[in-house]
Amino acid sequence: MSDSSAPIDFKPHTSQDELAANSLRPVMTIDPAVFEKLYLAPKGDTQGNLRKVLANPTPVAVMGFIVALTPLSCELMGWKGAAGNGVATGTASLFFGGMLLIIAGILEFILGNTFPFGKNTTLPPFLSIIRSLTYPISRVHGLRLAFLDICVLSFVFLLCSIRTNVIFVLVFALATTGFGCGAGAFWHLGGGNTALGNKLLVAAGACFFGAAMLGWYLFLAIMLASMDLPSPPVFDLSNVIKGVSQRQAIKEAKAREHSD
């Protein structure tokens, strides 16, 4: 007696629409300009797939920087009677400007982003210095040297940022100027020139306020881009100012063309 029943197919049936959707699903790649906007660093040749596994720590670093710097800049300018040169906002400087930047810096290290790692882990000490700012002469002499050192450090970061975007360059340009004004302010305060010292403190606060406002703009652009929403331009410079390796590759390509 023959079995006329058809064999049972236990394989799940897939509709033509699902097959088409799977075939059209793109591979997860990041355009260099988008990468630079999200990570504030030119796209390098870092090995591994950690960027597909871990979240982007850059917005955390930017948020910590701007939340700590915005009220501090207003205090330095004395807006609405604000005073104390950062003492009142010490907690914000410690946790936002200190802890968040260090955490973001460690995560950038794990992802292999050298410039963001160095930037995020070296700026928190400055905010710790700001947290204890007062006018005793015993502290003024040390503060001017601290501000001078941070000014030089910020200038190095400014030079490195010219391969990121215009907004980031302006942030470091204003921050470097602010650190220089802060160093000059405490230099004159230590020498007894209180009038000029106070004016330079206000100038430092104005520079920091400008850097903070640009930081808010940058934070908005990063967050919108991370959600795949239209974001304001940051004016990418990674393709305008090419790195040494890129220039070398271009020279070698031209040399091969001429040889052919």
C-alpha positions in Angstrom: 0.0 0.0 0.0 1.6 3.2 -1.1 1.6 6.4 0.9 0.2 9.1 -1.3 0.5 11.9 1.3 3.0 14.7 0.3 6.0 15.2 2.5 5.6 17.9 5.1 7.8 21.0 4.7 8.9 22.3 8.1 10.9 25.2 6.7 9.4 28.6 7.4 8.0 30.4 4.4 9.5 33.8 3.5 7.5 36.2 1.5 8.9 37.9 -1.5 8.7 41.3 0.3 10.8 40.0 3.2 13.4 38.6 0.8 13.6 41.9 -1.1 14.0 43.8 2.2 16.8 41.6 3.4 18.6 41.8 0.1 18.4 45.6 0.1 19.5 46.0 3.7 22.7 48.1 3.7 26.0 47.2 5.3 26.6 49.3 8.3 29.3 51.8 7.2 30.0 55.3 8.3 30.8 58.1 5.9 34.0 60.0 6.9 32.2 63.3 7.2 29.4 61.7 9.4 32.1 59.9 11.4 33.9 63.2 12.0 30.7 64.9 13.1 29.8 62.1 15.5 33.3 61.4 17.0 34.9 64.8 16.5 38.0 63.1 15.0 39.0 62.1 11.5 38.2 58.5 10.6 41.2 56.4 11.1 42.2 52.8 10.4 41.3 51.5 13.8 40.8 47.7 13.8 37.8 45.9 15.3 34.1 46.4 15.4 33.7 48.0 18.8 32.0 51.1 17.2 29.2 48.7 16.2 28.9 47.3 19.7 29.5 50.3 22.0 27.7 53.6 22.1 29.4 56.8 20.9 30.9 58.6 24.0 31.5 61.9 22.3 28.1 63.5 23.2 28.8 62.7 26.9 32.1 64.5 26.8 30.6 67.5 25.0 27.7 67.6 27.4 30.0 67.5 30.4 32.1 70.3 29.0 29.3 72.7 28.2 27.2 72.0 31.4 30.3 72.8 33.5 31.5 75.8 31.5 28.2 77.6 30.8 27.5 78.7 34.5 31.2 79.2 35.1 31.5 81.7 32.3 28.4 83.6 33.6 30.0 83.8 37.1 33.3 85.1 35.7 31.4 87.8 33.8 29.3 88.6 36.9 26.0 88.3 35.2 23.0 89.1 37.4 25.2 89.4 40.4 26.8 86.0 40.0 30.2 85.9 41.7 32.6 83.5 43.4 34.5 82.6 40.2 33.2 79.0 40.1 32.8 78.2 43.7 28.9 78.1 43.6 29.0 75.7 40.6 31.7 73.4 42.0 29.5 70.3 41.9 28.7 70.8 38.2 32.4 71.3 37.5 33.4 68.2 39.4 30.8 65.7 38.1 30.0 67.1 34.7 33.3 68.6 33.8 35.4 66.1 35.7 33.8 62.7 35.9 31.9 62.7 32.6 34.9 63.8 30.6 37.1 61.2 32.2 34.5 58.4 31.5 34.1 59.6 27.9 37.9 59.7 27.6 38.3 56.1 28.7 35.6 55.0 26.3 37.4 56.9 23.5 40.6 55.0 24.4 38.7 51.7 24.1 37.4 52.7 20.7 40.9 53.8 19.5 40.2 57.5 19.2 43.5 59.0 20.3 42.8 62.8 20.0 39.4 62.6 21.9 41.0 60.4 24.5 43.8 62.9 25.2 41.4 65.9 25.1 38.8 64.4 27.4 41.2 63.1 30.0 43.4 66.3 30.3 40.7 69.0 30.5 39.1 67.9 33.8 42.0 69.1 36.0 41.4 72.6 34.7 37.8 72.4 35.9 39.0 71.1 39.2 41.2 74.2 39.5 38.3 76.5 38.6 36.1 74.8 41.3 38.3 76.2 44.1 38.9 79.7 42.6 38.9 82.5 45.2 40.8 85.7 45.5 43.3 85.0 48.3 46.8 86.1 47.2 48.3 82.8 48.3 46.3 81.1 45.5 46.6 83.7 42.8 50.3 83.1 42.1 49.7 79.4 41.6 46.5 79.9 39.5 48.2 82.1 36.9 50.8 79.3 36.3 48.0 76.7 36.1 46.1 78.8 33.6 49.2 79.4 31.5 49.9 75.7 31.3 46.3 74.9 30.3 46.5 77.7 27.7 49.5 76.0 26.1 47.7 72.6 26.3 44.5 74.1 24.7 46.6 75.6 21.9 48.0 72.1 21.1 44.4 70.8 21.0 43.5 73.8 18.7 46.2 72.8 16.2 45.0 69.2 16.3 41.4 70.2 15.8 42.0 71.8 12.4 41.3 68.4 10.9 37.9 68.1 12.5 35.4 70.9 11.8 35.1 74.6 12.0 32.8 74.7 15.1 35.3 72.6 17.1 38.2 74.8 15.9 36.3 77.9 17.1 35.6 76.2 20.5 39.3 75.7 21.1 40.2 79.1 19.7 37.9 80.8 22.2 38.9 78.4 25.1 42.6 79.1 24.4 42.0 82.8 24.5 40.0 82.5 27.7 42.8 80.5 29.4 45.2 83.2 28.3 43.0 85.9 29.7 42.6 84.0 32.9 46.4 83.7 33.2 46.8 87.4 32.6 44.0 88.2 35.1 45.7 86.3 38.0 49.0 87.7 37.0 47.8 91.2 37.5 45.8 90.4 40.6 48.9 88.9 42.1 50.7 92.2 41.3 48.1 94.3 42.9 46.5 95.6 39.7 43.0 94.6 40.7 41.2 96.8 38.1 42.9 95.2 35.0 42.8 91.8 36.6 39.0 91.9 37.0 38.6 93.1 33.4 40.6 90.2 32.2 38.5 87.8 34.3 35.4 89.2 32.5 37.1 88.8 29.2 38.0 85.2 30.1 34.3 84.6 31.0 33.2 86.0 27.7 35.5 83.7 25.8 34.4 80.7 27.8 30.7 81.7 27.2 31.3 81.8 23.4 33.0 78.4 23.6 30.1 77.0 25.6 27.5 78.3 23.1 29.3 76.7 20.2 29.5 73.6 22.3 25.8 73.5 22.7 25.5 73.9 18.9 27.9 71.0 18.5 26.0 68.9 21.0 22.8 69.4 19.1 24.4 68.5 15.8 25.9 65.3 17.2 22.6 64.2 18.9 20.5 64.8 15.8 23.0 63.0 13.6 23.1 60.0 16.0 19.3 59.7 15.6 19.6 60.0 11.8 17.8 63.3 11.8 18.6 66.4 9.8 21.4 68.2 11.7 22.9 71.7 11.5 26.3 71.8 9.6 29.6 71.7 11.5 31.6 72.4 8.3 33.8 69.3 8.0 37.6 70.0 7.6 38.8 66.4 7.4 38.7 66.5 3.6 39.8 70.1 3.3 43.0 69.8 5.4 44.4 66.4 4.4 46.6 64.4 6.7 50.2 63.4 6.0 49.3 59.9 5.0 46.6 61.1 2.7 49.0 63.5 1.0 51.5 60.7 0.6 49.0 58.4 -0.9 47.9 61.1 -3.4 51.6 61.7 -4.4 52.1 57.9 -4.9 49.0 57.7 -7.0 50.1 60.6 -9.2 53.6 59.0 -9.5 52.0 55.7 -10.7 49.9 57.6 -13.2 52.9 59.4 -14.7 54.9 56.1 -14.8 52.1 54.4 -16.7 
